[in-house]
């Protein structure tokens, strides 16, 4: 198996809203808010029209993208034996992703992410992790990890306690580890831990400019470049309109964006970028070609609704 993803198994529920809805519910546009109360989350959802429901989660989106590009891939993520859990498993199997998890009835329901798309195509996410956030080391199969070339983790999943133990088990048994920093919210919440991972544990780090700048508290992008060069690891950064950049030791490789795109929804842009890049990487393309493949995949996904092609 080429790549095994370990991440939050979350059912994406996509809804279109106006900016006023974001303000009225005290949400910050373009960020992710965690909900800890199931009822509070349900109240937010009850007045909305659902456009689409998909088996989501950041790394799961990347893994599906890798499968669509013809790679043999797998995924580990915790769901409950409920309606959404069934839908989740079926959704992955339909995309030819091997699902290494046996679901059972859990105390909490399967995780859900409400993706609110405003007229400017930005997405604001409201996540009720449910049982997804309760992943533990027993859910991680060491034999499966040892048989894959790269384990791909997501920052969204990292948390103190059981999820951290699951992460450690995966990292300690993997031949190579890639991780996405996921969201500035995650970076700010777990800064010392993420910094330790980037410096000492990860072979490949995916981040956007905002996340990596926040992680090292950089004043400008030159500080990010200098930090990344010193690591002697592969740091891949998306920079919005400035394109994408990879730093590999002293080598800096850049790639511009595609022009004349009709942007509909930015959901999944980073996930599909990672899929394209990792596809290039595991299939021995150059870093420049891998960046181009990532850019191509993210360009395709932002011209439609949802995080799947």
NORJO-V423943 format. One record per residue. RES is the residue in three letters. SS is DSSP state (a for helix, b for strand, c for the rest). PHI is phi in radians with two decimals (* if undefined). PSI is psi in whole degrees, 0 to 359 (999 if undefined). Layout:
res | ss | phi | psi
RES | SS | PHI | PSI
RES | SS | PHI | PSI
This chain:
res | ss | phi | psi
UNK | c | * | 136
UNK | c | -1.25 | 302
UNK | b | -2.39 | 136
UNK | b | -1.99 | 123
UNK | b | -1.66 | 140
UNK | b | -2.20 | 120
UNK | c | -2.84 | 184
UNK | c | -1.26 | 122
UNK | c | -1.50 | 102
UNK | b | -2.26 | 135
UNK | b | -1.50 | 120
UNK | b | -1.44 | 130
UNK | b | -2.07 | 110
UNK | b | -1.72 | 129
UNK | b | -2.36 | 144
UNK | b | -1.61 | 134
UNK | c | -2.40 | 167
UNK | c | -1.63 | 165
UNK | a | -1.01 | 328
UNK | a | -1.08 | 326
UNK | a | -1.12 | 320
UNK | a | -1.08 | 313
UNK | a | -1.14 | 312
UNK | a | -1.01 | 328
UNK | c | -1.74 | 17
UNK | c | 0.94 | 41
UNK | c | -1.74 | 153
UNK | c | -1.78 | 119
UNK | c | -0.98 | 142
UNK | c | 1.25 | 11
UNK | c | -2.04 | 178
UNK | b | -2.01 | 130
UNK | b | -1.96 | 133
UNK | b | -1.55 | 134
UNK | c | -1.87 | 133
UNK | c | -1.82 | 344
UNK | c | -1.83 | 122
UNK | a | -1.06 | 320
UNK | a | -1.17 | 321
UNK | a | -1.07 | 319
UNK | a | -1.15 | 316
UNK | a | -1.10 | 323
UNK | a | -1.11 | 323
UNK | a | -1.14 | 322
UNK | a | -1.37 | 334
UNK | a | -1.13 | 332
UNK | c | -1.67 | 6
UNK | c | -1.80 | 151
UNK | c | -1.65 | 123
UNK | c | -1.41 | 125
UNK | c | -1.45 | 320
UNK | b | -2.82 | 146
UNK | b | -2.18 | 128
UNK | b | -2.41 | 148
UNK | b | -1.24 | 103
UNK | b | -2.00 | 214
UNK | c | 1.79 | 139
UNK | a | -0.99 | 304
UNK | a | -1.20 | 326
UNK | a | -1.05 | 321
UNK | a | -1.07 | 318
UNK | a | -1.13 | 318
UNK | a | -1.13 | 320
UNK | a | -1.11 | 318
UNK | a | -1.02 | 317
UNK | a | -1.11 | 321
UNK | a | -1.13 | 318
UNK | a | -1.11 | 335
UNK | c | -1.52 | 4
UNK | c | 1.65 | 14
UNK | c | -1.60 | 148
UNK | c | -1.46 | 115
UNK | b | -2.37 | 163
UNK | b | -2.46 | 170
UNK | b | -2.56 | 141
UNK | b | -2.10 | 125
UNK | c | -2.83 | 145
UNK | c | -1.61 | 125
UNK | c | -2.22 | 168
UNK | b | -1.76 | 161
UNK | c | -1.43 | 72
UNK | c | -2.36 | 185
UNK | a | -1.01 | 311
UNK | a | -1.13 | 325
UNK | a | -1.11 | 318
UNK | a | -1.10 | 315
UNK | a | -1.08 | 321
UNK | a | -1.07 | 309
UNK | a | -1.08 | 315
UNK | a | -1.06 | 320
UNK | a | -1.07 | 319
UNK | a | -1.23 | 316
UNK | a | -1.08 | 324
UNK | a | -1.07 | 330
UNK | c | -1.64 | 14
UNK | c | 1.06 | 35
UNK | c | -1.76 | 129
UNK | b | -1.36 | 125
UNK | b | -1.80 | 110
UNK | c | -1.67 | 64
UNK | c | -2.72 | 131
UNK | c | -1.76 | 111
UNK | c | -1.36 | 148
UNK | b | -2.48 | 170
UNK | c | -1.20 | 120
UNK | c | -1.88 | 165
UNK | c | -1.10 | 321
UNK | c | -1.80 | 152
UNK | c | -1.30 | 170
UNK | c | -1.03 | 140
UNK | b | -1.12 | 149
UNK | b | -2.35 | 140
UNK | b | -2.16 | 118
UNK | b | -1.52 | 117
UNK | b | -1.85 | 111
UNK | b | -1.70 | 115
UNK | b | -1.79 | 119
UNK | c | -1.56 | 166
UNK | c | -0.99 | 337
UNK | c | -1.49 | 10
UNK | c | 1.33 | 359
UNK | c | -1.26 | 152
UNK | b | -2.12 | 138
UNK | b | -2.05 | 127
UNK | b | -1.93 | 137
UNK | b | -2.11 | 115
UNK | b | -2.04 | 127
UNK | b | -1.90 | 105
UNK | c | -1.13 | 332
UNK | a | 0.95 | 224
UNK | a | -1.37 | 346
UNK | a | -0.99 | 320
UNK | a | -1.34 | 358
UNK | a | -1.75 | 18
UNK | c | -1.02 | 142
UNK | c | -2.38 | 177
UNK | a | -1.10 | 334
UNK | a | -1.20 | 340
UNK | a | -1.43 | 350
UNK | c | -1.79 | 117
UNK | c | -1.55 | 111
UNK | a | -1.04 | 319
UNK | a | -1.05 | 319
UNK | a | -1.14 | 317
UNK | a | -1.08 | 318
UNK | a | -1.19 | 340
UNK | c | -1.60 | 358
UNK | c | -1.91 | 156
UNK | c | -1.30 | 320
UNK | b | -2.41 | 137
UNK | b | -1.76 | 130
UNK | b | -1.98 | 119
UNK | b | -1.94 | 161
UNK | b | -2.13 | 141
UNK | a | -1.06 | 329
UNK | a | -0.97 | 329
UNK | a | -1.43 | 335
UNK | c | -1.16 | 130
UNK | c | -2.77 | 158
UNK | c | -1.03 | 154
UNK | c | 1.54 | 226
UNK | a | -1.05 | 313
UNK | a | -1.02 | 322
UNK | a | -1.08 | 319
UNK | a | -1.12 | 322
UNK | a | -1.13 | 317
UNK | a | -1.02 | 310
UNK | a | -1.03 | 318
UNK | a | -1.08 | 317
UNK | a | -1.12 | 312
UNK | a | -1.08 | 317
UNK | a | -1.21 | 340
UNK | a | -1.89 | 358
UNK | c | -1.58 | 149
UNK | c | -1.38 | 325
UNK | c | -2.49 | 144
UNK | b | -2.19 | 128
UNK | b | -2.03 | 150
UNK | b | -2.59 | 146
UNK | b | -1.76 | 135
UNK | c | -1.23 | 345
UNK | c | 1.32 | 305
UNK | c | -2.93 | 146
UNK | a | -1.09 | 328
UNK | a | -0.98 | 316
UNK | a | -1.17 | 317
UNK | a | -1.06 | 312
UNK | a | -1.16 | 328
UNK | a | -1.31 | 328
UNK | c | -2.19 | 33
UNK | a | -0.88 | 305
UNK | a | -1.07 | 323
UNK | a | -1.20 | 315
UNK | a | -1.13 | 321
UNK | a | -1.09 | 318
UNK | a | -1.09 | 317
UNK | a | -1.06 | 311
UNK | a | -1.08 | 318
UNK | a | -1.30 | 321
UNK | a | -2.08 | 340
UNK | a | -2.05 | 333
UNK | c | -1.69 | 143
UNK | c | -1.55 | 325
UNK | b | -2.32 | 129
UNK | b | -2.03 | 129
UNK | b | -1.83 | 133
UNK | b | -2.68 | 159
UNK | b | -1.67 | 171
UNK | a | -1.03 | 319
UNK | a | -1.06 | 315
UNK | a | -1.15 | 313
UNK | a | -1.23 | 325
UNK | a | -1.11 | 317
UNK | a | -1.16 | 320
UNK | a | -1.00 | 315
UNK | a | -1.80 | 6
UNK | c | 0.92 | 48
UNK | c | -1.38 | 148
UNK | c | -1.53 | 334
UNK | c | -2.68 | 174
UNK | a | -1.25 | 335
UNK | a | -1.05 | 323
UNK | a | -1.13 | 323
UNK | a | -1.11 | 315
UNK | a | -1.07 | 315
UNK | a | -1.12 | 318
UNK | a | -1.04 | 313
UNK | a | -1.15 | 321
UNK | a | -1.06 | 320
UNK | a | -1.19 | 339
UNK | a | -1.29 | 330
UNK | c | 1.03 | 37
UNK | c | -2.27 | 175
UNK | b | -1.64 | 117
UNK | b | -1.99 | 122
UNK | b | -2.04 | 121
UNK | b | -2.16 | 129
UNK | b | -1.64 | 141
UNK | c | -2.23 | 32
UNK | a | 1.06 | 235
UNK | a | -1.16 | 343
UNK | a | -1.49 | 1
UNK | c | 1.52 | 213
UNK | b | -2.34 | 157
UNK | b | -2.50 | 142
UNK | b | -2.12 | 134
UNK | b | -2.02 | 122
UNK | b | -2.27 | 91
UNK | c | 1.15 | 231
UNK | c | -1.48 | 356
UNK | b | -1.50 | 130
UNK | b | -2.11 | 123
UNK | b | -2.10 | 131
UNK | b | -2.07 | 156
UNK | b | -2.56 | 130
UNK | c | -1.41 | 175
UNK | c | -1.58 | 164
UNK | c | -1.37 | 144
UNK | c | -1.74 | 167
UNK | c | 0.97 | 42
UNK | c | -1.58 | 142
UNK | c | -1.66 | 94
UNK | c | -1.35 | 126
UNK | c | -1.91 | 321
UNK | c | -2.84 | 123
UNK | c | -1.45 | 1
UNK | c | -0.99 | 128
UNK | c | 1.48 | 2
UNK | a | -1.03 | 312
UNK | a | -1.18 | 322
UNK | a | -1.11 | 316
UNK | a | -1.33 | 332
UNK | a | -1.08 | 313
UNK | a | -1.06 | 321
UNK | a | -1.05 | 312
UNK | a | -1.10 | 317
UNK | a | -1.12 | 313
UNK | a | -1.13 | 326
UNK | a | -1.02 | 312
UNK | a | -1.08 | 316
UNK | a | -1.10 | 312
UNK | a | -1.32 | 343
UNK | c | -1.78 | 20
UNK | c | 1.09 | 31
UNK | c | -1.37 | 164
UNK | c | -1.23 | 165
UNK | a | -1.10 | 321
UNK | a | -1.07 | 314
UNK | a | -1.14 | 324
UNK | a | -1.15 | 318
UNK | a | -1.07 | 318
UNK | a | -1.14 | 322
UNK | a | -1.18 | 320
UNK | a | -1.07 | 316
UNK | a | -1.13 | 319
UNK | a | -1.08 | 315
UNK | a | -1.15 | 316
UNK | a | -1.19 | 326
UNK | a | -1.11 | 323
UNK | a | -1.21 | 317
UNK | a | -1.25 | 331
UNK | c | -1.36 | 355
UNK | c | -1.67 | 14
UNK | c | -2.54 | 173
UNK | c | -1.50 | 133
UNK | c | 1.70 | 169
UNK | c | -1.74 | 14
UNK | c | -2.17 | 143
UNK | c | -1.50 | 999
